[in-house]
Amino acid sequence: MSKALILIAACFCLTACGLAETGAAAAAAGASKAEEIKQAKQTEARIQQQVEAANHEAAKQRQQAEADGQ
């Protein structure tokens, strides 16, 4: 009987370790995804600034071309 209890207790402990490891892996994956999202938002903001700068420059060139044409 005591050998059976020791075996059951050992199995339970190993199962708990597996659950903890799974939880740790999920937390690490979540942190990784959060960092990935943060970087994607930074990239999006940088690209948006570049697009706005290009649009501003194009508007300046159009105005200059219109002024030169008159």
PDB file of N, CA, C and O in Angstrom:
ATOM      1  N   MET A   1       0.821  -1.191   0.000  1.00  0.00           N
ATOM      2  CA  MET A   1       0.000   0.000   0.000  1.00  0.00           C
ATOM      3  C   MET A   1       0.865   1.256   0.000  1.00  0.00           C
ATOM      4  O   MET A   1       0.581   2.200  -0.737  1.00  0.00           O
ATOM      5  N   SER A   2       1.922   1.280   0.821  1.00  0.00           N
ATOM      6  CA  SER A   2       2.757   2.474   0.894  1.00  0.00           C
ATOM      7  C   SER A   2       3.534   2.681  -0.399  1.00  0.00           C
ATOM      8  O   SER A   2       3.786   3.819  -0.795  1.00  0.00           O
ATOM      9  N   LYS A   3       3.920   1.577  -1.069  1.00  0.00           N
ATOM     10  CA  LYS A   3       4.600   1.719  -2.354  1.00  0.00           C
ATOM     11  C   LYS A   3       3.664   2.339  -3.377  1.00  0.00           C
ATOM     12  O   LYS A   3       4.090   3.142  -4.208  1.00  0.00           O
ATOM     13  N   ALA A   4       2.406   1.974  -3.321  1.00  0.00           N
ATOM     14  CA  ALA A   4       1.420   2.528  -4.246  1.00  0.00           C
ATOM     15  C   ALA A   4       1.236   4.024  -3.985  1.00  0.00           C
ATOM     16  O   ALA A   4       1.131   4.809  -4.927  1.00  0.00           O
ATOM     17  N   LEU A   5       1.198   4.415  -2.728  1.00  0.00           N
ATOM     18  CA  LEU A   5       1.050   5.832  -2.388  1.00  0.00           C
ATOM     19  C   LEU A   5       2.266   6.630  -2.834  1.00  0.00           C
ATOM     20  O   LEU A   5       2.133   7.749  -3.328  1.00  0.00           O
ATOM     21  N   ILE A   6       3.459   6.052  -2.658  1.00  0.00           N
ATOM     22  CA  ILE A   6       4.682   6.728  -3.093  1.00  0.00           C
ATOM     23  C   ILE A   6       4.670   6.887  -4.610  1.00  0.00           C
ATOM     24  O   ILE A   6       5.036   7.939  -5.134  1.00  0.00           O
ATOM     25  N   LEU A   7       4.250   5.849  -5.304  1.00  0.00           N
ATOM     26  CA  LEU A   7       4.175   5.907  -6.761  1.00  0.00           C
ATOM     27  C   LEU A   7       3.167   6.970  -7.213  1.00  0.00           C
ATOM     28  O   LEU A   7       3.445   7.749  -8.124  1.00  0.00           O
ATOM     29  N   ILE A   8       2.010   6.992  -6.576  1.00  0.00           N
ATOM     30  CA  ILE A   8       0.981   7.979  -6.918  1.00  0.00           C
ATOM     31  C   ILE A   8       1.489   9.389  -6.622  1.00  0.00           C
ATOM     32  O   ILE A   8       1.294  10.305  -7.421  1.00  0.00           O
ATOM     33  N   ALA A   9       2.142   9.558  -5.471  1.00  0.00           N
ATOM     34  CA  ALA A   9       2.676  10.878  -5.111  1.00  0.00           C
ATOM     35  C   ALA A   9       3.752  11.312  -6.107  1.00  0.00           C
ATOM     36  O   ALA A   9       3.805  12.482  -6.489  1.00  0.00           O
ATOM     37  N   ALA A  10       4.600  10.389  -6.527  1.00  0.00           N
ATOM     38  CA  ALA A  10       5.642  10.712  -7.494  1.00  0.00           C
ATOM     39  C   ALA A  10       5.027  11.112  -8.837  1.00  0.00           C
ATOM     40  O   ALA A  10       5.469  12.075  -9.464  1.00  0.00           O
ATOM     41  N   CYS A  11       4.024  10.382  -9.269  1.00  0.00           N
ATOM     42  CA  CYS A  11       3.346  10.709 -10.524  1.00  0.00           C
ATOM     43  C   CYS A  11       2.679  12.076 -10.437  1.00  0.00           C
ATOM     44  O   CYS A  11       2.718  12.858 -11.388  1.00  0.00           O
ATOM     45  N   PHE A  12       2.068  12.358  -9.292  1.00  0.00           N
ATOM     46  CA  PHE A  12       1.403  13.640  -9.099  1.00  0.00           C
ATOM     47  C   PHE A  12       2.416  14.790  -9.157  1.00  0.00           C
ATOM     48  O   PHE A  12       2.154  15.824  -9.771  1.00  0.00           O
ATOM     49  N   CYS A  13       3.562  14.602  -8.519  1.00  0.00           N
ATOM     50  CA  CYS A  13       4.607  15.635  -8.535  1.00  0.00           C
ATOM     51  C   CYS A  13       5.124  15.870  -9.950  1.00  0.00           C
ATOM     52  O   CYS A  13       5.332  17.012 -10.359  1.00  0.00           O
ATOM     53  N   LEU A  14       5.328  14.801 -10.686  1.00  0.00           N
ATOM     54  CA  LEU A  14       5.819  14.938 -12.055  1.00  0.00           C
ATOM     55  C   LEU A  14       4.784  15.627 -12.938  1.00  0.00           C
ATOM     56  O   LEU A  14       5.128  16.423 -13.811  1.00  0.00           O
ATOM     57  N   THR A  15       3.529  15.315 -12.703  1.00  0.00           N
ATOM     58  CA  THR A  15       2.455  15.958 -13.459  1.00  0.00           C
ATOM     59  C   THR A  15       2.427  17.443 -13.149  1.00  0.00           C
ATOM     60  O   THR A  15       2.271  18.266 -14.052  1.00  0.00           O
ATOM     61  N   ALA A  16       2.578  17.789 -11.887  1.00  0.00           N
ATOM     62  CA  ALA A  16       2.576  19.194 -11.495  1.00  0.00           C
ATOM     63  C   ALA A  16       3.753  19.932 -12.133  1.00  0.00           C
ATOM     64  O   ALA A  16       3.606  21.083 -12.545  1.00  0.00           O
ATOM     65  N   CYS A  17       4.904  19.293 -12.218  1.00  0.00           N
ATOM     66  CA  CYS A  17       6.063  19.915 -12.863  1.00  0.00           C
ATOM     67  C   CYS A  17       5.775  20.184 -14.335  1.00  0.00           C
ATOM     68  O   CYS A  17       6.158  21.226 -14.868  1.00  0.00           O
ATOM     69  N   GLY A  18       5.115  19.264 -14.974  1.00  0.00           N
ATOM     70  CA  GLY A  18       4.756  19.436 -16.376  1.00  0.00           C
ATOM     71  C   GLY A  18       3.804  20.602 -16.561  1.00  0.00           C
ATOM     72  O   GLY A  18       3.928  21.361 -17.522  1.00  0.00           O
ATOM     73  N   LEU A  19       2.864  20.748 -15.654  1.00  0.00           N
ATOM     74  CA  LEU A  19       1.934  21.870 -15.734  1.00  0.00           C
ATOM     75  C   LEU A  19       2.661  23.193 -15.517  1.00  0.00           C
ATOM     76  O   LEU A  19       2.379  24.182 -16.194  1.00  0.00           O
ATOM     77  N   ALA A  20       3.583  23.203 -14.584  1.00  0.00           N
ATOM     78  CA  ALA A  20       4.352  24.424 -14.326  1.00  0.00           C
ATOM     79  C   ALA A  20       5.196  24.779 -15.539  1.00  0.00           C
ATOM     80  O   ALA A  20       5.304  25.947 -15.912  1.00  0.00           O
ATOM     81  N   GLU A  21       5.790  23.768 -16.147  1.00  0.00           N
ATOM     82  CA  GLU A  21       6.613  24.007 -17.333  1.00  0.00           C
ATOM     83  C   GLU A  21       5.751  24.535 -18.483  1.00  0.00           C
ATOM     84  O   GLU A  21       6.163  25.437 -19.211  1.00  0.00           O
ATOM     85  N   THR A  22       4.568  23.973 -18.636  1.00  0.00           N
ATOM     86  CA  THR A  22       3.656  24.432 -19.685  1.00  0.00           C
ATOM     87  C   THR A  22       3.250  25.873 -19.435  1.00  0.00           C
ATOM     88  O   THR A  22       3.180  26.681 -20.361  1.00  0.00           O
ATOM     89  N   GLY A  23       2.983  26.189 -18.167  1.00  0.00           N
ATOM     90  CA  GLY A  23       2.628  27.566 -17.815  1.00  0.00           C
ATOM     91  C   GLY A  23       3.772  28.519 -18.089  1.00  0.00           C
ATOM     92  O   GLY A  23       3.553  29.620 -18.595  1.00  0.00           O
ATOM     93  N   ALA A  24       4.979  28.118 -17.766  1.00  0.00           N
ATOM     94  CA  ALA A  24       6.149  28.965 -18.013  1.00  0.00           C
ATOM     95  C   ALA A  24       6.364  29.164 -19.509  1.00  0.00           C
ATOM     96  O   ALA A  24       6.697  30.263 -19.953  1.00  0.00           O
ATOM     97  N   ALA A  25       6.176  28.113 -20.272  1.00  0.00           N
ATOM     98  CA  ALA A  25       6.330  28.217 -21.724  1.00  0.00           C
ATOM     99  C   ALA A  25       5.271  29.150 -22.310  1.00  0.00           C
ATOM    100  O   ALA A  25       5.564  29.946 -23.202  1.00  0.00           O
ATOM    101  N   ALA A  26       4.055  29.051 -21.812  1.00  0.00           N
ATOM    102  CA  ALA A  26       2.979  29.931 -22.294  1.00  0.00           C
ATOM    103  C   ALA A  26       3.272  31.381 -21.934  1.00  0.00           C
ATOM    104  O   ALA A  26       3.026  32.282 -22.736  1.00  0.00           O
ATOM    105  N   ALA A  27       3.792  31.611 -20.742  1.00  0.00           N
ATOM    106  CA  ALA A  27       4.128  32.974 -20.324  1.00  0.00           C
ATOM    107  C   ALA A  27       5.246  33.538 -21.194  1.00  0.00           C
ATOM    108  O   ALA A  27       5.201  34.703 -21.589  1.00  0.00           O
ATOM    109  N   ALA A  28       6.244  32.716 -21.491  1.00  0.00           N
ATOM    110  CA  ALA A  28       7.352  33.164 -22.340  1.00  0.00           C
ATOM    111  C   ALA A  28       6.852  33.474 -23.746  1.00  0.00           C
ATOM    112  O   ALA A  28       7.267  34.462 -24.352  1.00  0.00           O
ATOM    113  N   ALA A  29       5.973  32.643 -24.257  1.00  0.00           N
ATOM    114  CA  ALA A  29       5.418  32.877 -25.593  1.00  0.00           C
ATOM    115  C   ALA A  29       4.590  34.154 -25.609  1.00  0.00           C
ATOM    116  O   ALA A  29       4.633  34.920 -26.572  1.00  0.00           O
ATOM    117  N   GLY A  30       3.840  34.378 -24.540  1.00  0.00           N
ATOM    118  CA  GLY A  30       3.039  35.599 -24.445  1.00  0.00           C
ATOM    119  C   GLY A  30       3.916  36.837 -24.404  1.00  0.00           C
ATOM    120  O   GLY A  30       3.612  37.837 -25.055  1.00  0.00           O
ATOM    121  N   ALA A  31       5.002  36.779 -23.644  1.00  0.00           N
ATOM    122  CA  ALA A  31       5.927  37.917 -23.564  1.00  0.00           C
ATOM    123  C   ALA A  31       6.579  38.161 -24.921  1.00  0.00           C
ATOM    124  O   ALA A  31       6.775  39.306 -25.329  1.00  0.00           O
ATOM    125  N   SER A  32       6.910  37.084 -25.609  1.00  0.00           N
ATOM    126  CA  SER A  32       7.522  37.206 -26.931  1.00  0.00           C
ATOM    127  C   SER A  32       6.555  37.864 -27.911  1.00  0.00           C
ATOM    128  O   SER A  32       6.950  38.731 -28.690  1.00  0.00           O
ATOM    129  N   LYS A  33       5.301  37.458 -27.872  1.00  0.00           N
ATOM    130  CA  LYS A  33       4.293  38.047 -28.755  1.00  0.00           C
ATOM    131  C   LYS A  33       4.076  39.515 -28.418  1.00  0.00           C
ATOM    132  O   LYS A  33       3.907  40.342 -29.314  1.00  0.00           O
ATOM    133  N   ALA A  34       4.081  39.842 -27.127  1.00  0.00           N
ATOM    134  CA  ALA A  34       3.900  41.231 -26.726  1.00  0.00           C
ATOM    135  C   ALA A  34       5.037  42.092 -27.266  1.00  0.00           C
ATOM    136  O   ALA A  34       4.800  43.201 -27.745  1.00  0.00           O
ATOM    137  N   GLU A  35       6.257  41.596 -27.194  1.00  0.00           N
ATOM    138  CA  GLU A  35       7.415  42.331 -27.729  1.00  0.00           C
ATOM    139  C   GLU A  35       7.296  42.465 -29.244  1.00  0.00           C
ATOM    140  O   GLU A  35       7.615  43.511 -29.809  1.00  0.00           O
ATOM    141  N   GLU A  36       6.839  41.410 -29.890  1.00  0.00           N
ATOM    142  CA  GLU A  36       6.664  41.437 -31.348  1.00  0.00           C
ATOM    143  C   GLU A  36       5.627  42.494 -31.740  1.00  0.00           C
ATOM    144  O   GLU A  36       5.820  43.227 -32.711  1.00  0.00           O
ATOM    145  N   ILE A  37       4.542  42.568 -30.992  1.00  0.00           N
ATOM    146  CA  ILE A  37       3.491  43.555 -31.265  1.00  0.00           C
ATOM    147  C   ILE A  37       4.025  44.965 -31.047  1.00  0.00           C
ATOM    148  O   ILE A  37       3.744  45.871 -31.833  1.00  0.00           O
ATOM    149  N   LYS A  38       4.795  45.148 -29.981  1.00  0.00           N
ATOM    150  CA  LYS A  38       5.386  46.459 -29.693  1.00  0.00           C
ATOM    151  C   LYS A  38       6.285  46.906 -30.845  1.00  0.00           C
ATOM    152  O   LYS A  38       6.218  48.056 -31.278  1.00  0.00           O
ATOM    153  N   GLN A  39       7.119  46.002 -31.336  1.00  0.00           N
ATOM    154  CA  GLN A  39       8.013  46.332 -32.443  1.00  0.00           C
ATOM    155  C   GLN A  39       7.229  46.622 -33.723  1.00  0.00           C
ATOM    156  O   GLN A  39       7.596  47.508 -34.494  1.00  0.00           O
ATOM    157  N   ALA A  40       6.165  45.881 -33.942  1.00  0.00           N
ATOM    158  CA  ALA A  40       5.342  46.105 -35.135  1.00  0.00           C
ATOM    159  C   ALA A  40       4.693  47.485 -35.086  1.00  0.00           C
ATOM    160  O   ALA A  40       4.616  48.172 -36.104  1.00  0.00           O
ATOM    161  N   LYS A  41       4.229  47.891 -33.909  1.00  0.00           N
ATOM    162  CA  LYS A  41       3.626  49.218 -33.773  1.00  0.00           C
ATOM    163  C   LYS A  41       4.662  50.315 -33.995  1.00  0.00           C
ATOM    164  O   LYS A  41       4.357  51.344 -34.598  1.00  0.00           O
ATOM    165  N   GLN A  42       5.879  50.103 -33.513  1.00  0.00           N
ATOM    166  CA  GLN A  42       6.940  51.077 -33.734  1.00  0.00           C
ATOM    167  C   GLN A  42       7.267  51.182 -35.221  1.00  0.00           C
ATOM    168  O   GLN A  42       7.462  52.279 -35.743  1.00  0.00           O
ATOM    169  N   THR A  43       7.324  50.044 -35.894  1.00  0.00           N
ATOM    170  CA  THR A  43       7.589  50.034 -37.336  1.00  0.00           C
ATOM    171  C   THR A  43       6.471  50.745 -38.084  1.00  0.00           C
ATOM    172  O   THR A  43       6.728  51.518 -39.007  1.00  0.00           O
ATOM    173  N   GLU A  44       5.238  50.486 -37.689  1.00  0.00           N
ATOM    174  CA  GLU A  44       4.090  51.128 -38.328  1.00  0.00           C
ATOM    175  C   GLU A  44       4.158  52.647 -38.156  1.00  0.00           C
ATOM    176  O   GLU A  44       3.914  53.389 -39.108  1.00  0.00           O
ATOM    177  N   ALA A  45       4.487  53.110 -36.956  1.00  0.00           N
ATOM    178  CA  ALA A  45       4.585  54.549 -36.708  1.00  0.00           C
ATOM    179  C   ALA A  45       5.705  55.174 -37.538  1.00  0.00           C
ATOM    180  O   ALA A  45       5.542  56.266 -38.083  1.00  0.00           O
ATOM    181  N   ARG A  46       6.835  54.484 -37.632  1.00  0.00           N
ATOM    182  CA  ARG A  46       7.964  54.989 -38.420  1.00  0.00           C
ATOM    183  C   ARG A  46       7.587  55.082 -39.903  1.00  0.00           C
ATOM    184  O   ARG A  46       7.916  56.066 -40.565  1.00  0.00           O
ATOM    185  N   ILE A  47       6.911  54.078 -40.415  1.00  0.00           N
ATOM    186  CA  ILE A  47       6.500  54.088 -41.821  1.00  0.00           C
ATOM    187  C   ILE A  47       5.473  55.195 -42.066  1.00  0.00           C
ATOM    188  O   ILE A  47       5.509  55.864 -43.098  1.00  0.00           O
ATOM    189  N   GLN A  48       4.565  55.381 -41.117  1.00  0.00           N
ATOM    190  CA  GLN A  48       3.560  56.439 -41.249  1.00  0.00           C
ATOM    191  C   GLN A  48       4.238  57.808 -41.318  1.00  0.00           C
ATOM    192  O   GLN A  48       3.831  58.663 -42.105  1.00  0.00           O
ATOM    193  N   GLN A  49       5.261  58.018 -40.502  1.00  0.00           N
ATOM    194  CA  GLN A  49       6.003  59.281 -40.537  1.00  0.00           C
ATOM    195  C   GLN A  49       6.697  59.463 -41.886  1.00  0.00           C
ATOM    196  O   GLN A  49       6.721  60.567 -42.430  1.00  0.00           O
ATOM    197  N   GLN A  50       7.255  58.393 -42.419  1.00  0.00           N
ATOM    198  CA  GLN A  50       7.922  58.466 -43.718  1.00  0.00           C
ATOM    199  C   GLN A  50       6.929  58.794 -44.829  1.00  0.00           C
ATOM    200  O   GLN A  50       7.237  59.572 -45.732  1.00  0.00           O
ATOM    201  N   VAL A  51       5.741  58.203 -44.762  1.00  0.00           N
ATOM    202  CA  VAL A  51       4.705  58.477 -45.767  1.00  0.00           C
ATOM    203  C   VAL A  51       4.268  59.934 -45.676  1.00  0.00           C
ATOM    204  O   VAL A  51       4.114  60.606 -46.697  1.00  0.00           O
ATOM    205  N   GLU A  52       4.069  60.419 -44.458  1.00  0.00           N
ATOM    206  CA  GLU A  52       3.663  61.812 -44.277  1.00  0.00           C
ATOM    207  C   GLU A  52       4.743  62.766 -44.788  1.00  0.00           C
ATOM    208  O   GLU A  52       4.431  63.777 -45.418  1.00  0.00           O
ATOM    209  N   ALA A  53       6.006  62.451 -44.520  1.00  0.00           N
ATOM    210  CA  ALA A  53       7.108  63.292 -45.010  1.00  0.00           C
ATOM    211  C   ALA A  53       7.151  63.288 -46.530  1.00  0.00           C
ATOM    212  O   ALA A  53       7.373  64.329 -47.148  1.00  0.00           O
ATOM    213  N   ALA A  54       6.940  62.128 -47.135  1.00  0.00           N
ATOM    214  CA  ALA A  54       6.947  62.032 -48.601  1.00  0.00           C
ATOM    215  C   ALA A  54       5.783  62.817 -49.189  1.00  0.00           C
ATOM    216  O   ALA A  54       5.943  63.486 -50.209  1.00  0.00           O
ATOM    217  N   ASN A  55       4.617  62.743 -48.560  1.00  0.00           N
ATOM    218  CA  ASN A  55       3.454  63.503 -49.044  1.00  0.00           C
ATOM    219  C   ASN A  55       3.706  65.003 -48.920  1.00  0.00           C
ATOM    220  O   ASN A  55       3.351  65.773 -49.812  1.00  0.00           O
ATOM    221  N   HIS A  56       4.311  65.409 -47.828  1.00  0.00           N
ATOM    222  CA  HIS A  56       4.625  66.819 -47.623  1.00  0.00           C
ATOM    223  C   HIS A  56       5.613  67.306 -48.693  1.00  0.00           C
ATOM    224  O   HIS A  56       5.440  68.383 -49.262  1.00  0.00           O
ATOM    225  N   GLU A  57       6.627  66.518 -48.953  1.00  0.00           N
ATOM    226  CA  GLU A  57       7.628  66.872 -49.966  1.00  0.00           C
ATOM    227  C   GLU A  57       6.991  66.943 -51.357  1.00  0.00           C
ATOM    228  O   GLU A  57       7.307  67.833 -52.146  1.00  0.00           O
ATOM    229  N   ALA A  58       6.102  66.007 -51.648  1.00  0.00           N
ATOM    230  CA  ALA A  58       5.420  66.015 -52.953  1.00  0.00           C
ATOM    231  C   ALA A  58       4.544  67.260 -53.084  1.00  0.00           C
ATOM    232  O   ALA A  58       4.471  67.852 -54.161  1.00  0.00           O
ATOM    233  N   ALA A  59       3.892  67.654 -52.021  1.00  0.00           N
ATOM    234  CA  ALA A  59       3.058  68.860 -52.051  1.00  0.00           C
ATOM    235  C   ALA A  59       3.922  70.091 -52.291  1.00  0.00           C
ATOM    236  O   ALA A  59       3.544  70.983 -53.051  1.00  0.00           O
ATOM    237  N   LYS A  60       5.077  70.137 -51.644  1.00  0.00           N
ATOM    238  CA  LYS A  60       5.991  71.265 -51.855  1.00  0.00           C
ATOM    239  C   LYS A  60       6.453  71.316 -53.308  1.00  0.00           C
ATOM    240  O   LYS A  60       6.524  72.396 -53.895  1.00  0.00           O
ATOM    241  N   GLN A  61       6.762  70.182 -53.885  1.00  0.00           N
ATOM    242  CA  GLN A  61       7.216  70.126 -55.278  1.00  0.00           C
ATOM    243  C   GLN A  61       6.105  70.556 -56.234  1.00  0.00           C
ATOM    244  O   GLN A  61       6.364  71.243 -57.222  1.00  0.00           O
ATOM    245  N   ARG A  62       4.866  70.152 -55.938  1.00  0.00           N
ATOM    246  CA  ARG A  62       3.726  70.564 -56.770  1.00  0.00           C
ATOM    247  C   ARG A  62       3.553  72.079 -56.714  1.00  0.00           C
ATOM    248  O   ARG A  62       3.359  72.732 -57.740  1.00  0.00           O
ATOM    249  N   GLN A  63       3.625  72.624 -55.513  1.00  0.00           N
ATOM    250  CA  GLN A  63       3.483  74.074 -55.360  1.00  0.00           C
ATOM    251  C   GLN A  63       4.595  74.807 -56.107  1.00  0.00           C
ATOM    252  O   GLN A  63       4.357  75.832 -56.746  1.00  0.00           O
ATOM    253  N   GLN A  64       5.800  74.273 -56.020  1.00  0.00           N
ATOM    254  CA  GLN A  64       6.922  74.904 -56.705  1.00  0.00           C
ATOM    255  C   GLN A  64       6.744  74.809 -58.223  1.00  0.00           C
ATOM    256  O   GLN A  64       7.050  75.756 -58.947  1.00  0.00           O
ATOM    257  N   ALA A  65       6.255  73.682 -58.694  1.00  0.00           N
ATOM    258  CA  ALA A  65       6.033  73.506 -60.131  1.00  0.00           C
ATOM    259  C   ALA A  65       4.931  74.452 -60.620  1.00  0.00           C
ATOM    260  O   ALA A  65       5.030  75.024 -61.705  1.00  0.00           O
ATOM    261  N   GLU A  66       3.891  74.608 -59.813  1.00  0.00           N
ATOM    262  CA  GLU A  66       2.811  75.521 -60.183  1.00  0.00           C
ATOM    263  C   GLU A  66       3.328  76.968 -60.194  1.00  0.00           C
ATOM    264  O   GLU A  66       2.971  77.755 -61.070  1.00  0.00           O
ATOM    265  N   ALA A  67       4.156  77.297 -59.230  1.00  0.00           N
ATOM    266  CA  ALA A  67       4.698  78.668 -59.175  1.00  0.00           C
ATOM    267  C   ALA A  67       5.629  78.915 -60.348  1.00  0.00           C
ATOM    268  O   ALA A  67       5.626  80.010 -60.910  1.00  0.00           O
ATOM    269  N   ASP A  68       6.415  77.940 -60.727  1.00  0.00           N
ATOM    270  CA  ASP A  68       7.331  78.079 -61.853  1.00  0.00           C
ATOM    271  C   ASP A  68       6.553  78.170 -63.170  1.00  0.00           C
ATOM    272  O   ASP A  68       7.012  78.814 -64.113  1.00  0.00           O
ATOM    273  N   GLY A  69       5.404  77.545 -63.242  1.00  0.00           N
ATOM    274  CA  GLY A  69       4.614  77.525 -64.473  1.00  0.00           C
ATOM    275  C   GLY A  69       3.881  78.823 -64.712  1.00  0.00           C
ATOM    276  O   GLY A  69       3.434  79.064 -65.833  1.00  0.00           O
ATOM    277  N   GLN A  70       3.739  79.650 -63.734  1.00  0.00           N
ATOM    278  CA  GLN A  70       2.968  80.891 -63.915  1.00  0.00           C
ATOM    279  C   GLN A  70       3.795  82.008 -64.398  1.00  0.00           C
ATOM    280  O   GLN A  70       3.286  83.111 -64.596  1.00  0.00           O
TER     281      GLN A  70
END
